[in-house]
Amino acid sequence: MTVLAFDTSGSVLSLTLLLAAADGRSESADGTENPRAVHLLRDTGLRHAEHLAGAARDLLAAAGLSVADVDLIACAGGPGSFTGLRIGMATAKGFAAARNIPFVAVPTLDIWAELYRYWPGVVVPVLDARKRRFYAAVYAGVEKLTADLDEDPESILELAREAGQVATERLPPGDPRVAGSHAILIVGPDAAVFGADVGPGRVVVAPPSDSLPSHALARIAVGRYHTEGTAPTGIGPSYVRKSDAELGA
């Protein structure tokens, strides 16, 4: 399965083309990443409408392919930049409809959690939602322990501690995962902003990952397509928060 995935949830445009192996898989039999993947990363400053379609075609051309060769389209489903999410979703739907290709939308916070799935404690991906609030969710491995949140940092930390404790209580005695001795790991493009807000020593702020979010997106999308099928026609981005216009700001 050849997968074209793009993340337009933030200011940096991230694209991955996950190429099918000789046996048609997008990953090896043991579930490890397929090394046959090509990537493109552009800091477009949220001008994704000007760049996304062309960047996708450039990526495909670099692999000697066209949209007709793609088996699955994947995009970030939110939260994130309202405009960026709308552009990504519309582009995914356009490519999918033009060639009758299935597509999958993956929650943005799930994508960032996937990059840190082996952390033994809880992982909290964060996106700056402005007004001293963050979009966030709490994970243990790939298990999502909370809904997508729009909260201040202190509330997020409290929810992370509570969710981590509940997850720990479900584990057998001696299991080192999600143990209270492990610090809360803050990840995502705005992890440093969150860490500075809560102060030193309270959380571990992950350094930038070598993996691109679009690569994690592509891997998740394959599994979700096999279990859930293509996204519904009427699907739209998950904004979590209402826009300023909707709130009358």
C-alpha positions as CSV (number, residue, x, y, z in Angstrom):
1,M,0.0,0.0,0.0
2,T,1.4,3.4,-1.0
3,V,0.3,6.2,1.4
4,L,0.4,9.9,0.9
5,A,0.2,11.7,4.2
6,F,0.3,15.4,5.1
7,D,0.1,17.4,8.3
8,T,-1.1,20.9,7.9
9,S,-2.1,21.5,11.6
10,G,0.7,24.0,12.2
11,S,3.0,26.4,10.4
12,V,5.3,23.7,9.1
13,L,4.0,21.6,6.2
14,S,5.0,18.0,6.7
15,L,4.5,15.4,3.9
16,T,5.4,11.7,3.7
17,L,5.1,9.2,0.9
18,L,5.1,5.7,2.4
19,L,5.9,3.3,-0.5
20,A,4.6,-0.2,-0.8
21,A,7.2,-3.0,-0.4
22,A,7.4,-5.7,-3.0
23,D,4.7,-7.7,-1.2
24,G,2.4,-4.7,-1.2
25,R,2.9,-3.9,2.5
26,S,3.5,-0.4,3.8
27,E,5.5,-1.8,6.7
28,S,7.5,-5.0,7.3
29,A,5.9,-8.2,8.6
30,D,7.1,-7.4,12.2
31,G,5.4,-4.0,12.2
32,T,8.6,-2.0,11.9
33,E,8.8,1.1,9.7
34,N,9.3,0.6,6.0
35,P,12.5,2.3,5.1
36,R,11.0,3.1,1.7
37,A,9.6,6.4,2.6
38,V,10.3,9.9,1.2
39,H,9.6,13.1,3.0
40,L,9.2,16.8,2.4
41,L,9.2,19.5,5.1
42,R,8.4,23.2,4.4
43,D,7.9,26.1,6.8
44,T,5.2,27.8,4.9
45,G,4.0,30.1,7.7
46,L,0.5,28.6,7.4
47,R,0.3,29.4,3.7
48,H,-0.5,25.8,3.0
49,A,-3.1,26.6,0.4
50,E,-0.3,28.0,-1.8
51,H,2.0,25.0,-1.3
52,L,0.3,21.8,-0.4
53,A,-1.0,20.5,-3.7
54,G,2.3,21.3,-5.5
55,A,4.4,19.9,-2.7
56,A,2.4,16.6,-2.9
57,R,3.0,16.4,-6.6
58,D,6.7,17.2,-6.1
59,L,7.0,14.4,-3.6
60,L,5.3,11.9,-5.8
61,A,7.4,12.9,-8.8
62,A,10.6,12.4,-6.7
63,A,9.5,8.8,-6.3
64,G,8.5,8.4,-10.0
65,L,4.8,8.3,-9.1
66,S,1.6,10.3,-9.6
67,V,-1.6,10.6,-7.6
68,A,-3.0,7.6,-9.6
69,D,-0.4,5.4,-7.9
70,V,-1.5,6.2,-4.3
71,D,-3.6,3.7,-2.4
72,L,-4.4,5.8,0.6
73,I,-4.5,9.5,1.5
74,A,-4.0,10.6,5.1
75,C,-4.3,14.0,6.7
76,A,-4.2,15.4,10.2
77,G,-7.7,15.7,11.6
78,G,-7.2,18.3,14.3
79,P,-6.9,20.1,16.6
80,G,-4.5,22.8,15.3
81,S,-4.6,25.8,13.0
82,F,-8.2,26.2,11.9
83,T,-7.2,27.3,8.4
84,G,-4.5,24.7,8.1
85,L,-6.8,21.9,9.0
86,R,-9.4,23.0,6.5
87,I,-6.9,23.2,3.7
88,G,-5.5,19.7,4.6
89,M,-8.9,18.1,4.8
90,A,-10.1,19.7,1.6
91,T,-7.0,18.7,-0.3
92,A,-7.3,15.1,1.0
93,K,-10.9,14.9,-0.1
94,G,-10.1,16.4,-3.5
95,F,-7.3,13.9,-4.2
96,A,-9.5,11.1,-2.9
97,A,-12.5,12.0,-5.0
98,A,-10.6,12.7,-8.2
99,R,-9.1,9.2,-8.2
100,N,-11.5,7.3,-6.0
101,I,-8.8,6.8,-3.4
102,P,-9.7,6.1,0.3
103,F,-8.6,8.6,2.8
104,V,-8.2,8.7,6.6
105,A,-8.0,11.6,9.0
106,V,-6.0,11.0,12.2
107,P,-6.3,13.3,15.3
108,T,-3.2,15.5,15.5
109,L,-2.4,14.7,19.1
110,D,-2.5,10.9,18.3
111,I,0.2,11.6,15.7
112,W,2.5,13.3,18.1
113,A,1.9,10.6,20.8
114,E,2.9,7.9,18.3
115,L,6.4,9.4,18.0
116,Y,7.0,8.8,21.7
117,R,5.0,5.6,22.2
118,Y,7.9,3.9,24.1
119,W,8.1,6.4,26.9
120,P,7.4,4.4,30.1
121,G,5.3,7.1,31.7
122,V,2.5,9.2,30.4
123,V,3.0,11.3,27.3
124,V,1.2,14.6,26.8
125,P,1.3,16.2,23.3
126,V,0.6,19.9,23.4
127,L,-0.3,22.5,20.8
128,D,-0.4,26.2,21.7
129,A,-4.0,27.3,21.5
130,R,-3.2,30.9,22.6
131,K,-4.7,32.8,25.5
132,R,-2.5,30.7,27.8
133,R,-4.3,27.5,26.9
134,F,-3.2,24.4,25.1
135,Y,-4.7,21.6,23.1
136,A,-3.6,18.4,24.7
137,A,-4.4,14.8,25.5
138,V,-2.8,12.2,27.8
139,Y,-1.4,8.9,26.5
140,A,0.2,5.8,27.9
141,G,2.0,4.2,25.0
142,V,-0.6,4.3,22.2
143,E,-3.5,4.2,24.6
144,K,-5.4,7.5,24.8
145,L,-6.4,8.2,28.4
146,T,-8.4,11.4,27.9
147,A,-10.3,13.2,25.2
148,D,-8.7,16.1,23.3
149,L,-8.5,19.0,25.8
150,D,-8.5,22.8,25.5
151,E,-7.2,23.7,28.9
152,D,-4.6,25.8,30.9
153,P,-1.3,24.1,31.7
154,E,-2.1,23.5,35.4
155,S,-5.4,21.7,34.5
156,I,-3.6,19.6,31.9
157,L,-0.9,18.5,34.4
158,E,-3.5,17.6,37.0
159,L,-5.4,15.5,34.4
160,A,-2.2,13.9,33.3
161,R,-1.3,12.9,36.9
162,E,-4.8,11.5,37.5
163,A,-4.9,9.6,34.2
164,G,-1.4,8.2,34.8
165,Q,-2.4,6.9,38.2
166,V,-5.5,5.2,36.9
167,A,-3.4,3.6,34.1
168,T,-0.8,2.4,36.6
169,E,-3.4,0.8,38.8
170,R,-4.5,-1.4,35.9
171,L,-1.1,-2.8,35.4
172,P,0.2,-6.0,37.1
173,P,2.5,-5.5,40.2
174,G,6.1,-4.7,39.2
175,D,5.3,-3.5,35.7
176,P,7.5,-0.5,35.1
177,R,5.2,1.2,32.6
178,V,3.4,4.4,33.6
179,A,5.0,4.2,37.0
180,G,4.7,7.3,39.2
181,S,8.5,7.6,39.3
182,H,8.5,8.5,35.6
183,A,8.1,12.2,34.8
184,I,5.3,13.4,32.6
185,L,6.7,13.8,29.1
186,I,5.5,16.9,27.2
187,V,5.9,16.6,23.4
188,G,4.8,18.3,20.2
189,P,5.7,21.5,18.4
190,D,4.9,23.7,21.4
191,A,6.3,21.5,24.1
192,A,9.0,24.1,25.0
193,V,6.3,26.8,25.4
194,F,4.3,24.6,27.7
195,G,7.4,23.7,29.7
196,A,8.4,27.3,30.2
197,D,4.9,28.1,31.3
198,V,4.8,25.5,34.1
199,G,8.3,26.1,35.3
200,P,11.5,24.0,35.6
201,G,11.6,20.5,37.1
202,R,7.9,19.7,36.9
203,V,7.8,17.9,33.5
204,V,10.3,16.5,30.9
205,V,10.2,18.4,27.7
206,A,11.0,16.2,24.8
207,P,13.6,17.4,22.3
208,P,12.5,17.6,18.7
209,S,12.0,14.2,17.2
210,D,14.0,13.0,14.2
211,S,10.8,11.5,12.9
212,L,8.3,13.7,11.0
213,P,4.7,13.9,12.2
214,S,3.6,13.0,8.7
215,H,5.5,9.7,8.9
216,A,3.8,8.8,12.1
217,L,0.5,9.9,10.5
218,A,1.1,7.5,7.5
219,R,1.8,4.6,9.8
220,I,-1.3,5.2,12.0
221,A,-3.5,5.7,8.9
222,V,-2.6,2.3,7.5
223,G,-3.8,0.5,10.6
224,R,-6.9,2.6,10.9
225,Y,-7.9,2.1,7.3
226,H,-7.6,-1.7,7.7
227,T,-9.7,-1.7,10.9
228,E,-12.2,1.2,10.2
229,G,-12.1,1.7,6.4
230,T,-12.2,5.1,4.7
231,A,-13.4,8.2,6.4
232,P,-17.0,9.2,6.1
233,T,-17.8,11.6,3.2
234,G,-19.0,14.3,5.6
235,I,-16.0,14.3,8.0
236,G,-14.5,17.6,8.9
237,P,-11.7,18.8,11.1
238,S,-11.9,18.5,14.8
239,Y,-11.2,22.0,16.1
240,V,-11.9,21.3,19.8
241,R,-12.4,25.0,20.3
242,K,-14.9,27.3,18.6
243,S,-13.3,30.0,16.4
244,D,-13.2,33.6,17.5
245,A,-15.8,34.4,14.9
246,E,-18.2,31.7,16.3
247,L,-17.6,33.0,19.8
248,G,-18.4,36.6,18.7
249,A,-14.8,37.8,19.5
